[in-house]
């Protein structure tokens, strides 16, 4: 994890650049994306890590004389975005112990365990653009992300807890832009950031019931982490 003092320095520096009158042009865009939440499935039977997501962003381009040289390329813009990440869903049928209200005592029954992990991010990044053809540019983005990950667990439809975890993570992005008019561009983008979620997962232990060993599942607390990557297409307007 990045230290808080480095993050604060980066944030204040980029915020000052966006507020500076040296910026000649602003822009905004939106993308509809397909998201993949890696390592988001905590249950074994069924796993779906892909879902529809979205991104909106606002940026400010530097004038040519104000661009920051980074070796063979230059920092051409500073950008803020909100990435509504996707959701990983998983499920598994496991035995649990329940109270037998009719006959008294307890019985062992199969139950449907479900888990859901969603991660979204607010990002601040520097942008490098490289022309590759007439009206076509490629871009690379690097910065920091304030990530919020929410984990939810259920047993047979009853919630077993939901918790959100926030953290600062590195952010990376790649993109390609195709000019349609002087102020409108079609865009494709790949975004990636890391999440960490405090959640609960089932574990199975054997118990002695009437002289026989029986599998029994229950939940335990754990931390789940991985990368969210998503590819989207959309449009961008300059103003």
N, C-alpha and C positions, 0 to 999 in steps of 0.2 A: 504493500500500500504506500501511496505517496504521503509524505509528511504534510501536516496542516500548514506549516509556514511556507513550504514551496507552493502548495495549492493556492494559498492566499495571495502570494506574490504573483503567480501566473494570472489569477483572476483579476487582480487590481490592474495589472499591466495591460491585459487584453481589454478590460472595460474602459480604460483611459483611451486606448487606441480607437475604440468604437465611438467614443464621445468626442474625439478630436475633430475639429473642423477641417483637418487635412484630408478627410475622406470625401471623395468627389461623387460617389454613387452608392446608393443603397440597393438592396435586392431582397426578395422574399420568395419562398417556394414551398411546395408540399409534395409528398410522395406517398403512394400506397404501396405497402411492402409485404413481402413474405418473410416471416421471422422464424428463426430456429433457436430454441432455448436449450443449449447443450447441457447435459447432466441434470436436466430438470425433472426427469422421471425417477421417482424414488420407489415405485412399485413395479413388479416384474411382469405381470401378465399382459397388460396392455399399456402402450406408450405412444403418445402423440406430442412431439416436440415442435411441430410446425403449426403456424396460425397466421391469420391476416393481421398486419400491424400498420402503423402510419408514422409519418414524420413531418413536422413543419419547422421551417428555419428562417432566420433573418440574418443578413450580413451587411457588411460595409466594405467596399473596395477601396484600397489605397490608391492615391494618385501615383503616377509613375515615379516621380522624384522622391516619394515617401516610402516606397517599397523596401522591405528589409531583405538584404542579400543573404542567401543561405547557400553558399557555394555556387553551383551552376544555375540555381533557381532562386526565385524571390518569393517572399511572403506577400501575397497579393490581396488578401482579405482576412477579416476576422468575422467569425460566424457563431451565432447562438442557435441552438435547436432543441426542440422537445421531441423525443422519440418515445412513442407509445408502443412498447415492446409487446411481443407475443406471449403466449401462455403454453406451458408444458402440462399436459394432463396424463396421469397414469392411474391404473387400478389393479387390484388383485383380490381374489377370494381367499380368505384365511379363516381358520377356526377360532371362535371366541367362546368365552364362558358367560352364560346368561343365567339369570334367576328364573327358575321354573315356577311361575306363579300358580299354576294349576295344582301341581303335585308337591311343591316345596323343593328345597334344595337347588341345585344348579344343573344345567345341561350344556353340552358343547354343540354349537351350531356354526355353520359357515356364514360369514358376513362379508359384505362388499366394502373393501377399503378403497378410498379414492384420495388422490393428492393433486393439488394444482399449484403451480409456481408461475407468477407473472413478474416481469421486470421492465421498468421504464426508466428513462434517463433525461436529464437536462444537461446539455453539453455546451462547452465553450472551447472553440478551436481556432487555430490559425489555418489558413487555406493557401495552398500553392497550386497555381494553374499553369498548364503547359499546352500551347496550341499544337495540334497534331494534324490539322487539315483546315481548309477554308471553312470558317464557321463552326469548327469542332474543337473543343478543348477537353483535356483530361485534368482531373484535380485530385489532390491528396490532402487529407485533413488530419490534424493531430492536436490533441488537447486533453481536457479532463471532463469527467462526467459525474454528476451527482445522481447516483443510482438508487432507486427505490424498488425493492423486491418484496412481494407479498406471497406468503405461502399459506395454503389452506388444506386441512385434512378432514375427511369425513368417514364415518362408519355407517353403512346403510342409510345414507342421506342425512344423518345427524352430524352437525359440525363438531369437530374435535379440537377446534382452535384455529385462529387466523392471526398472523402476525406480519407486520411490515418491518423491514430492515433497511436502513439507509447507509450509504457509504460513498466515498470518493474513489473513482477508478480512472485509469487511463481510457482514452477514447481515440479510435482510429476510423478513418473513412476514406473511401475512394469514389470517384465519380466521373461521369462523362456528360458533357453538355453539347447540345446541337442547337445552333441559332435558327430560329424560325423568322423572327423579325429583329430589328436592332435592340428591342427591349424584352423579347420573349424567347426563352430557350426551353427545349425539351431536355429532361435530365434523367439519368439513371444513377443510382447510388448504392454503395455497399457500406454499412455501418457496423461497428463492433465495439462492445464494451463488456466488462466483467461484472457479474452480480454475486451477491452472497445473501442467502436467505436462512433465517432461523426457522426450522420446521420440525415436524415429528415424523418418524417413520416406524412402520411395524417391525417387530422382531418376534420370532417364534421360539418358544422354549417348551420343553417337555415337563409335564406335571404327572404326578401319580394320582390316578383316580380309580379307586376301588381295586388297587393292586395292579392296574394297567397304566403304562405310560401313554399319555395323550398329548398331541401337539396343541399348543395354545398361543395365540397371537395377542399382542398388546402394543401400544405405542411407546416410543421413547424419543426424547428430544435430541436433535442433532442440527448441524449446519450443512447447508447445501450450497455449492458454488459452481460456477461455470461461466461460459461466454454466451452472450446474445449476439447473433449475427443476423442481419436482415438486408435483403436486396429489394429495392423499390424503383418505381418509375413515376414520373410526375412532370411538373412544369415549374418554371421560375420566371419572375418578372423583375425587371430593373426599374428604379424610380429615382 
